[in-house]
Amino acid sequence: MRPPSPCSSAGGDCRWHGRAPGATLRLEVSPIRVDYHIHTRFSVDSQSSPARCCLAARQAGVEEICFTDHLDVHPVDPGFGYFDPGGYSRAVTAVAGFPGVSVRLGLEVGFDRRSHADLLAYLEAHPLPLDFVLGSVHVVEDRLLDTFLLSAGNHEPAISAYLDEVEAAVRAAASHRLFDVLGHLDVFKRYLPGGHGRSRLARFQDRIDSILELAAAGGVGLEVNTSGLRNRLGETLPALEVVRRFRELGGEILTVGSDSHREGDVGAGIDAALDIARAAGFRAITVFRQRQPAWVDIV
């Protein structure tokens, strides 16, 4: 289990805290705006360049970004076989000194139990100097999540199957450090029409609580993903109620990300995500250095 954030204790200096084995980092810096979910042309569904993303971040007042391009190893995923680890690492390294923006190297790994071993094998065969790994579920029972949900006559068993995959992903992260933070936990809301995703969320509260509790106990973080603010959903993934519950269950690691696939969305909704974090009881959000968490004050 990773060390708890020192930012949760009352009265302590919380501007920037980080921990690595055998050491504690305390840097006196002003609170910064960050975006820890950005895609570029190294993802099959984006044409953005790392340099243009850095420029967009600076123009948006975002001082630290983490690129999180897709690594998908399931054959049904459109990104299967697309990712170029060497080219990606070189492209991000090339913009590491971009003026006014701190740049981190990350991945968004797609998890499903049927290709879990393939994912582990790929990561071992293609080591990267990663700062951060986001884990998301995009495939359920060998089908893309949106297709799986929309083709289901009864959405509740489909949502339950999705949550089974999410729980397995969190267990893998807690036991093997497969990833650091769980991405867009309730993304099924995006695909179900007419607000049905939101209405069904309450019916799965016990399941979601167990996932959040498992994540908190295993040192796995939660993402506040702002992409839902840019479409008909009109809320973050997850929304305030789930983020607050994560905090109540002991969650310490919380990241915020735009999930941008084009430069114009870099930094979009980050202030709203920070408002949600504060309302949920977090005094800090988390950034990463070489897979080690550090906390940045938001109060």
C-alpha positions in Angstrom: 0.0 0.0 0.0 1.3 3.5 -0.9 1.8 6.0 1.9 -1.1 8.1 2.9 -1.2 11.7 1.8 0.1 14.1 4.5 -2.4 16.6 3.2 -5.2 14.9 5.1 -4.0 15.9 8.5 -5.2 19.1 10.0 -2.9 22.0 10.4 0.0 20.7 8.3 1.6 22.5 5.4 0.0 21.0 2.3 1.3 23.0 -0.6 3.4 20.2 -2.1 4.2 16.9 -0.5 5.7 13.9 -2.1 7.1 10.6 -0.8 9.5 8.3 -2.3 11.1 5.3 -0.6 13.3 6.5 2.3 12.6 10.2 1.7 10.0 12.9 2.0 9.8 15.8 -0.5 8.5 19.1 0.7 8.7 21.9 -1.9 7.3 25.3 -1.1 5.4 26.2 -4.3 2.2 27.9 -5.0 -0.9 25.8 -5.9 -0.8 24.9 -9.6 -3.4 23.8 -12.2 -2.8 20.4 -13.7 -4.3 18.2 -16.4 -3.5 14.5 -16.0 -5.4 13.0 -18.9 -4.3 14.2 -22.4 -4.2 12.2 -25.7 -2.1 12.9 -28.7 -1.5 11.4 -32.2 0.0 8.4 -30.4 -3.6 7.4 -29.6 -5.7 6.1 -32.4 -8.5 8.5 -31.7 -6.5 11.7 -31.6 -4.5 13.9 -34.0 -3.1 16.3 -31.4 0.7 16.9 -31.3 2.5 17.0 -27.9 3.9 20.5 -28.7 0.5 21.9 -29.6 -0.9 20.4 -26.4 1.8 22.2 -24.4 1.0 25.5 -26.1 -2.7 25.0 -25.4 -2.0 24.2 -21.7 0.1 27.3 -21.3 -2.7 29.4 -22.9 -5.2 27.8 -20.6 -3.1 28.5 -17.5 -2.4 24.9 -16.9 1.1 24.5 -15.4 1.5 20.8 -15.4 0.3 18.2 -17.8 0.6 14.4 -18.2 0.3 12.8 -21.5 -1.7 9.6 -21.2 -2.0 8.0 -24.6 -3.9 4.7 -25.0 -2.3 1.3 -24.7 -4.9 -1.2 -25.7 -4.0 -4.9 -26.1 -7.4 -6.4 -26.8 -8.0 -7.1 -30.5 -11.5 -5.7 -30.5 -10.2 -2.3 -29.5 -9.5 0.2 -32.4 -6.2 1.0 -30.8 -5.0 -2.6 -30.9 -1.5 -2.6 -32.4 -1.4 1.2 -32.9 0.7 2.4 -30.0 4.3 3.2 -30.7 6.1 3.2 -27.3 9.5 4.4 -28.6 8.1 7.2 -30.8 5.8 8.3 -27.9 8.6 8.5 -25.4 10.8 10.4 -27.8 8.0 12.9 -28.7 7.2 13.6 -25.0 10.8 13.9 -24.1 11.2 16.5 -26.9 8.7 18.8 -25.3 9.9 18.2 -21.7 11.4 21.7 -21.6 8.4 23.6 -22.9 8.4 27.0 -21.3 5.9 27.5 -18.5 4.6 23.9 -18.6 5.8 20.9 -16.6 5.4 17.8 -18.7 5.0 14.2 -17.4 5.0 10.9 -19.3 2.0 8.7 -18.7 -0.2 6.0 -20.2 -3.9 5.1 -20.2 -3.9 1.3 -20.1 -7.1 -0.5 -21.1 -7.9 -3.3 -18.7 -10.0 -6.4 -19.2 -9.5 -9.8 -17.5 -9.3 -11.7 -20.7 -6.3 -9.8 -22.0 -4.7 -8.9 -18.6 -1.7 -11.3 -19.2 -1.1 -9.7 -22.6 -1.1 -6.2 -21.1 1.5 -7.3 -18.4 3.6 -8.9 -21.1 3.5 -5.8 -23.3 4.5 -3.5 -20.4 7.4 -5.8 -19.5 8.6 -6.0 -23.1 8.4 -2.3 -23.7 9.5 -0.5 -20.6 9.0 3.3 -20.5 10.2 5.9 -18.0 6.6 6.5 -16.8 5.6 9.1 -14.3 1.9 8.0 -14.2 -0.4 5.2 -15.3 -4.1 5.6 -15.6 -6.2 2.4 -15.8 -9.6 2.3 -17.6 -12.1 -0.3 -18.7 -13.1 0.0 -22.4 -13.9 -3.6 -23.2 -16.3 -6.0 -21.5 -16.8 -9.6 -22.6 -14.8 -9.1 -25.8 -16.9 -6.1 -26.9 -16.3 -2.4 -26.8 -18.1 -0.9 -23.8 -20.5 1.4 -25.7 -21.5 -1.5 -28.0 -21.9 -3.8 -25.1 -24.1 -1.4 -23.2 -26.3 -0.3 -26.1 -26.9 -3.8 -27.4 -28.1 -5.0 -24.0 -31.8 -5.4 -23.7 -31.5 -4.9 -19.9 -28.9 -2.4 -19.0 -28.5 -3.4 -15.4 -26.7 -6.8 -16.0 -24.5 -5.0 -18.5 -23.5 -2.3 -16.0 -22.9 -5.1 -13.4 -20.6 -6.8 -15.9 -18.7 -3.5 -16.4 -18.3 -3.1 -12.7 -17.0 -6.6 -12.4 -14.2 -5.6 -14.8 -13.6 -2.4 -12.9 -13.3 -4.3 -9.6 -10.8 -6.8 -11.2 -8.8 -3.8 -12.6 -8.6 -2.2 -9.1 -7.5 -5.6 -7.6 -4.7 -5.8 -10.3 -3.6 -2.3 -9.5 -3.6 -2.8 -5.8 -1.7 -6.1 -6.0 0.7 -5.6 -8.9 0.8 -1.8 -9.4 -0.6 -2.2 -12.8 -1.8 1.4 -12.7 -1.9 4.2 -10.2 -5.4 5.8 -10.7 -8.7 4.4 -11.9 -10.1 6.4 -14.9 -13.7 7.5 -15.4 -15.2 5.0 -13.0 -18.8 5.5 -14.1 -18.2 6.1 -17.8 -21.3 3.9 -18.6 -23.3 7.1 -18.0 -21.9 8.5 -21.2 -23.4 5.8 -23.4 -26.9 5.3 -21.9 -29.5 7.6 -23.4 -31.8 10.0 -21.6 -30.0 10.1 -18.3 -30.5 6.4 -17.7 -26.9 6.0 -16.6 -27.3 8.5 -13.8 -30.6 7.0 -12.7 -29.0 3.5 -12.5 -26.0 4.7 -10.7 -27.8 4.8 -7.4 -28.9 1.1 -7.8 -25.2 0.1 -7.9 -24.1 2.2 -4.9 -23.1 -0.8 -2.9 -21.0 -2.1 -5.7 -19.4 1.2 -6.3 -18.7 1.6 -2.6 -16.9 -1.7 -2.5 -14.8 -0.7 -5.5 -13.9 2.7 -3.9 -13.1 1.0 -0.6 -10.9 -1.5 -2.3 -9.1 1.3 -4.2 -8.6 3.3 -1.0 -7.2 0.4 0.9 -4.9 -0.6 -1.9 -3.5 2.8 -2.5 -5.2 3.2 -5.9 -6.4 6.6 -6.8 -9.6 8.0 -8.5 -9.8 10.3 -11.4 -12.2 13.2 -11.8 -12.6 13.2 -15.6 -14.1 16.4 -17.1 -15.0 15.0 -20.5 -18.7 14.7 -19.5 -18.9 18.4 -19.1 -18.3 18.8 -22.8 -21.2 16.6 -23.9 -24.9 16.0 -23.2 -24.0 14.3 -19.9 -23.2 17.6 -18.3 -21.2 16.3 -15.4 -17.9 14.8 -14.5 -17.0 11.1 -14.4 -17.6 10.5 -11.6 -19.7 13.3 -10.2 -19.4 14.8 -6.7 -21.3 12.1 -4.8 -18.9 9.4 -5.8 -15.8 11.5 -5.2 -17.2 12.4 -1.8 -17.8 8.8 -1.0 -14.2 7.9 -2.0 -13.0 10.4 0.5 -15.3 9.1 3.2 -13.9 5.6 2.6 -10.4 6.7 3.1 -9.3 7.7 -0.5 -6.3 9.9 -0.6 -5.1 9.9 -4.2 -7.2 12.0 -6.6 -6.2 13.3 -10.0 -8.0 15.6 -12.4 -8.0 15.3 -16.2 -9.7 16.7 -19.2 -9.5 13.5 -21.3 -8.7 15.8 -24.2 -8.3 14.3 -27.7 -7.8 17.7 -29.3 -5.7 20.6 -28.3 -8.6 22.9 -27.7 -9.8 20.7 -24.8 -6.6 20.7 -22.8 -7.4 22.1 -19.4 -11.1 22.1 -20.1 -13.2 21.8 -16.9 -10.2 21.6 -14.6 -11.5 24.4 -12.3 -14.9 22.5 -12.0 -13.0 19.3 -11.1 -11.1 21.2 -8.4 -14.3 22.6 -7.1 -15.7 19.0 -6.9 -12.5 17.8 -5.1 -12.9 20.6 -2.5 -16.6 19.9 -2.0 -15.8 16.2 -1.5 -13.4 17.0 1.3 -10.1 16.9 -0.4 -7.5 19.5 0.5 -5.1 18.4 -2.2 -5.0 16.7 -5.5 -2.3 14.3 -6.6 0.5 14.5 -9.2 3.1 11.8 -9.9 6.8 11.6 -10.3 8.2 8.2 -11.5 5.0 6.5 -10.3 5.3 8.1 -6.9 2.4 10.3 -5.7 2.9 13.9 -4.6 0.1 16.3 -3.4 -0.6 19.8 -4.4 -2.7 22.1 -2.2 -6.1 23.2 -3.6 -7.4 25.1 -0.5 
